[in-house]
């Protein structure tokens, strides 16, 4: 509701969603530990065994965020933490300019 309030007042909203390579590609092998940030519960699993399912879940989550943002008429921009901020902003504004 808060975001739609700003949008209806004429503000342009942009969600820059920053993900690390670990979050986006799971580029590790062997055992990996996951900890639930809310409950503290931990599981240990093998990265290779879950990689495809993990990546699919991250992609589905990003797709849901994109749909949510479109529903509120603001931009969703997924970004790698490896990309320098000036490059992120340059690319975003260059793409935006082409769309206008």
Secondary structure, 3 states (H helix, E strand, C coil): CHHHHHHHCCCCCEEEEEECHHHHHCCCCCEEEEECCCCCCEEEEEHHHHHHHHHHHHHHHHHHHHHHHHHCCCEEEEEECCCCHHHHHHHHHHHHHHHC
